[in-house]
Amino acid sequence: MTTERVEEKVRETLNAVALDRVRAPANLVEQVVRRRSRRRFSQAAGAAVAVAAVGVGAVFGFGGGGTGHNRPVRPATSPATPPEGWEPWQSNSPGASERGCLVDASALYCAGSEYDAAKIDANSGKRLWTVGVHREGDGIDHPFAVRDGVVYAYRNHTAENLPDGDYAGGTDLMAVDADDGDVLWKVEMPQDDRTAQAAMLIDGAVLANTPSVRTVSALDPLTGKEKWRYTWAKGIACQRAVLSGVPYLLCTPDVEKPESTEVLRLDPATGSAAKVTALPGMQQLIGTSGDRMVLIAARGADGEDMRLTIVSGSGERASHPYRIEGPPATTDVVGGRLISVSWQGKASAYSLTTGKTLWTRPVGVEMPDQDTMQEFASPVASKRQGVVYFLGPDGELSGLDLRTGKQVWRGHADLGKPRPGIADRPQLLLHEDVLVARNGSKLVSLLPRTGG
């Protein structure tokens, strides 16, 4: 797809969603299109080109999901315990982490302006190895999974320019040896989508949106060779999810008001598809909780009267009304709850079983300015402690009891001044009971003393 076509598609997508409902600047579309790097822009647009699911998610601020079980959690009485060999640390190493990080065992796997992948010791902050960027390193992506000693990430497909001097574009999915950083294999993707929908781990394979935008393929995790592929019909958009290693597709006609969303189960060994259930209207996947998918759909014309639906891998489902009071700064499936944070600084926990509000409390950190491009970091939850943690743009940290919403801890990470922008979205991670806060190239690791 040419740069001009990408820009046109994103203009259509951004203008199609009700951006005025989130009080975006009136010239937001052109601001995005005119960004310094067309490469970075086309990466951000990739999912919109492939899947029509941006509709509800973009309007209401729903982010990627987490995992957990929807059961009562105990009060935050368990003391935070540091991992063996851990000491508090902080680092400021430009080029290694601006695009974000992933925690796995005792390591962070990050990406930045100079490296498409970098391994950092989560106990000390020491950099262990790096994979240099292929031309530019200002995307919105970072390593997304680690399994059996292999790290999975993205990089630019080529370093070449077009005859007019513009970047030719293209994205590769790559596998990297977690021990030494050697690139094991790479596979070209059909577009510059580097979101959570582009590739994910399933039993025995990597499920990737390749070689076409209407196809998912199971790739051998050690060689990148294709095991099987599944292609859906033209005029259909399919979201992807994984439950207990099994891939699912949520497929909807790519029209303004689809009648239904079909849920398909793909056999992880063969790719054969079986219809699990069908749901009314356009369903937006907002995350998973244990062995269930969490979906949401608009019920009314105003867009605030919603329906929350939980679907198991066998097709069992339960739906309940869910009302949004204004656009949230972030909404995520965390700790077996739907956690939403308003721009006014209120955090709310919703039951995935009933859709009812369990509690609403001050989030405990300063909120970013809603009228800027700055984003609010997704919260993280420690199930062992029963605490959900939040990070403010100025480095403030807050911990709320998952059961009651009561604030049980406050802290601060010296992350410097906020730097608004897609690549500089603040991030909060958990390394066992230890928190890792990131903004731009600054990383701070600290232990929250919440109990004991």
N, C-alpha and C positions, 0 to 999 in steps of 0.2 A: 504494500500500500504506500502511495506517495505521501510526502509530508503534507502537501496541500490537501489531499483527501482525508488524512488524519485530522488536520485542523478543522476541516469542514464537518467531520463526524462529531468531533468534540463540541463544536459550536451547537450542533443540533442537539446533542445529549444534554449539555448544560442549560440550554434554553428550554428543553422539554420538561425538566424538573422544576418544581416551584421554588426557585432560589430565593424569591422574595420572602418566602415563609421562614427562611433562616437569616433574613436581613443581610444577605450578601451584598457587597458593593454593586452598584448598578452596572459598572463596566467590568464585572468579574470575568466574563467570557473572553473579552479582548485582552485583559490582563494575563490570563492563562496562556492564550495563543501567542502573545508577544514575549513570553518568557525567554530568557537568554538562550537556553538550550532547547532546541526542537527535539533533541533526543530525549531529554528528561520529560518533555511534554508528551511525546508519543508513548512513553512508558506509562505515564499516568492515565492515558486514554485507552490503553490496551483492553481493559476489561469491558469498557463501554462498547468497543467495537465487537467483542465476542459475545457478550451476554447482556440482555436487556435488564438485568437485575439491579442496575444502578438506581432505578426509579425510587422505590420506597427507601432504600438504604441511604441514598444521598440526601433525600429530603429530611429524614428523621434522625440522621446521625448514627445509624447502627453500624458498629464495627465488627471485626472478626470475632468469632466465638472462642470460648474456652471449654474446658471439660470439668466435670464434677458430677455430684449426685444430688438430686433435689430432696434432701432430707434435713431435718433440724440439725443445726450445728451447735456445739457446746459453747458457752461463754469463753472469752479469750483469757483463759487462766493458765494455759501452758506457756512456760517461759521460752523465749527464743534461744536456740542453741546454735552456736557457730559450727560449721563443718570442720572436720579435722584439718589442721594446717592453715586455717584461714586467719588473716589479720586484716583490720580495716585498711583500705587503700583508695587512692584516687589517681587518675591519670588524665593527661591532656596531650593526646598524640594525634595531631591533625592527619587526616588521610585514612584512618583505620576504622572509624565507627560512626561517621556522620549519617550514614544511611540506615543504621540500626543494628541490633544484635539479637542473637538467640542463645539461650542458656541450655547446655546439655552436660549433665554430670558436673565435673569440676572445670568446665571450660565455657568461655563465651566465643561465639562465632559471629563476627561482625563484617560490615562492609562500609567503605568510605570513598572519599574522592580519589585515593591512590590505590586502594586495594578492593577487589571484588570479593575477597574473603580474607579474613585475618583471625587467627586463633589466639585467644588471650586467656591466661590462667585466671580462673575465677577466684582463686584464693589469694593471689598476690597482685594481679593486674599486669603481670609480665607478658609481653607479646612473644608468642612461640613460633609462628610462621605466618607468611602472607602469600597471597596470590595477586599479582599486580593487575591493575585495570587494563582492559583492552580498549584503548583510546580514551573515552570519557568515564568518569566515576561519579556523576552527579545525579544518579537515578533515585528511585524511591524504594529500592529493594535491598534485601540482605539475605544471607543464608536462611533457608526456611525449614530444614530438617536435618537430623543426624541419626544414622542407624548403622549398626554393625561396622563401625569404624569408617563410615563414609559420610561426608558432608555434602548437602545438595544446595546449590545456589545458582545464580544467573550471571551472565556476562554478555558484553556486546558481541555480536556475531562477527563483525569485521571492523578493521580500523581504517578502511578505505573511504574515500569521499566520492560523491557523484561528480560528473564533469563540471557542474556549476559551483562546486566547492561545498555543497551541503553534505551532511552526513548521510550515508546510504542506509543506516538503520539496521535493525535486526537484533534478535535476542537468542542466545544459546542457553539451554539448561545444561549445567555442568555438575559433575561429581568429583569431589576432592578427597584425597586420603586424609583422614583426620589426624594421623600421626605425623606426617611430614609435609602436607600441603601440596603434594603432587596432584595435578589434574589427571583423573583417570579416564574420563570420556566427556564428550559434549554432544548435544543434539540440538539442531536448529528448531526454533519455535516459529509458528506461522505469523506471529505478530509480536508487538512489544508489550504484551501483558505479563507483568511480574507480580500480580496480586496472589492472594492465597488460593484463587480459583485456577491458576495456571498450572500448578503441579502440586502433588501431595503424595504421601506414602500410603500404600495399601499392602495387604499381605503378599510378600514375595516380589514386589515390584514398585516402581514409581509411576503413578498415574499422571500423565502429562497431556496438555491440550495441544497435541501435535499429531500428524503433520498438517492438518487443516484446522480452521476455526470451528468446524462442526465435527471434530473427531477427538476422542481421547484414546491414548495408547498406553498400554502397560509396558514399561521399559525394564529390562533386566538391571537391577541396582548396581551390579558390578561391571557391566559392559556397555549399557545403554542400548543394547539390541532390543528390537521390538518383539514382544511375546504375543500380543493380540491388540486389536483396535476395535473401537465401536464408533460408528458414524450415525448421526441423526439427520433427519430430513431437512431440506431447505425450508426457511420460514419458521424454524423452531429454535428457541434459545434454551440451553440447558445449564443449570447451576450444578455444582458438584459438591459432594460431602462424603466423608468416610466415617463409618461406625464399626468399631472393633475390627479394623482392617479390611472391611468390605466397602467397595465404592457404590455410591448411589447418585442418580441423576434426577433432578427436578426440572422437567421439561414443559415449556409453555409456548403456545403459538406467539410469534413475535408480532403482536398486534396491540393496539392501544388498550383494549378491554378484553383480554382472553377469558374464555369461559371456564377453563380449568387448568390445573397444574398436575401432570402425571409424575408419580414417583416410581423410578425404575431401579431395580437392584441388578448390578453387574457381578457376575461370578468372577472373583479375583484371579482364578486360575485360567479361565477360558474367555471371559468377556461376554458370555451369553447373557442376554437381558431378560428380566422378568418383571412385569408390572406389579407393583406392591399395592398402590392405592392411587386414587385421584382426589384432588382437593379443589374446591370451587375458586375461580378467579385466579389472579396473579399472586403467588405466594413468594415472599422474599425470605431466603435463608439468612438468618442472622447469627447462627452458631450451632454448636452441639453441646449436649450435656449428657455424659455417660454414653448410653447406647440410644440416644434420642436426638432427632433434629428439631431445632427451634425455628419456627416459621412465623411470619407476621403478614397480615394482609389488611388493606384498608376496607372499612365497612361502610363509610359514609363519604359524601362528596367533600366534606371539610377536611378529610384526611386525618382528623384527630381521633375519630371513633374507629379503633382498630380491633382486629381479632388475632389473638395469640394461639398458635396451634403447635402441639407437641406430637411428633410422629416417631414411632419406634421402627426398627429395621424390619419388623414383620408386618407393618402397616397399621398397627393399633394407633389410634390418635385421640386426642382430647383438645377441645377448643374452648376459649373463654374470652369475653370482652376485655379489652385493654385500652385505656384512654391515656393519651399523651397530653400533658399540660404545657404546650409550647415546645419548640425544638430543643432537644438536649444537646449538651456539649459532647457527650459520648454515652453510648448504651452498649453494654457487653454482657455476655453470658459468663459469669464469674462465680466460682464457688457454689454452683448449683442454684444460683439466683440470676435474675435479670437485674443488673445494676445500672442505674441511669443517673447521670449528673446534669443538672440544669445549669444554664449560663448564670443563674443567680446564686450558684454555690450550694445547692441542695442536692444531697445524694439520696436516692430512693432504691429500695430493694423490693422486687416483685417475685411472687411465688410462680414458678413454672407450672405448678399443679393447678392453681386456682386463678392466676392472673391478678390477684389482689395485692395491694401494697402492704408489705410487711412492716416497713418503717421508712420514715423520711427524716433526715438529720442534716445539719450543716456538714459539708464535706471536709472542712477544716483546713483548706488551702485557698490561696487567692486564685481566682479564675482569670484566664486570658481575656483580652478584649474581643467580644463577639464580632465586632466589625472589621477585624483584621483576618489575615490568612492563617494566623497562629492556631494550632490545634491543641486539644487537651489530651494528655496521656491516658491510655486505657488503664484502668485499675488492675491490680493483681490480688489474688487471695491465697492465704496460707490456710489450707484445710486443717492442718495439725493444730495451729493456733486458733483457728476460727476468726481470723481477722482479714478484712479487705483494706488494701493500702492504696493511697492516692498521691500523685505528684503534681505540684503546682509549677507554673512556668518559671518562678523565681527560686525553685529548689526546695520549697516547703514540702514536707511530708506529713501525712496523717494516716492513722490506722483506726478503723471503725470495727466494732464487734459485729460479725456477720449476723448474729442472731437478733441483736437489739438495735444496732446502729450507734450505740454509745461510743464516743471517742475514747480509745484506750492508750493512744500513743501519739506523740508529735515529735517531729525531727526536722533536720535541714541538711541538704546536700549542696555544697558549693559548686554550682554548675555555671556560674557567671551570668551575664545578662542574656535574656531570651533572644533568640534569633529566629523570627517568624519565617516560615517557608516549608514546603512539602518535605524536603530532605532533612529538615532540622526538627521534626516533630519529637517532643520529649518522649522518653520511654522509661518504663519502670519494669524491672525484672526480678524474679526470685531465684536465688541460688540456695536451695533448702530454706532455712529461715532467714538468710541474709538478703537484704535488698541491694539491687544494683540500679542506680539512677543514671540516666544518660540524657544529655542534650548536646547536639552537635558532636564535637570530638571529645567532650569531657565525660568521664565516667567516675562515679563515686560508689564505693561498696561499704555498707555499714550494717550493723546488727540492731534491729529495733527491739528495745527492752520493753516488751508489752506485758510481762507477767512474771511471777515467781520472785 
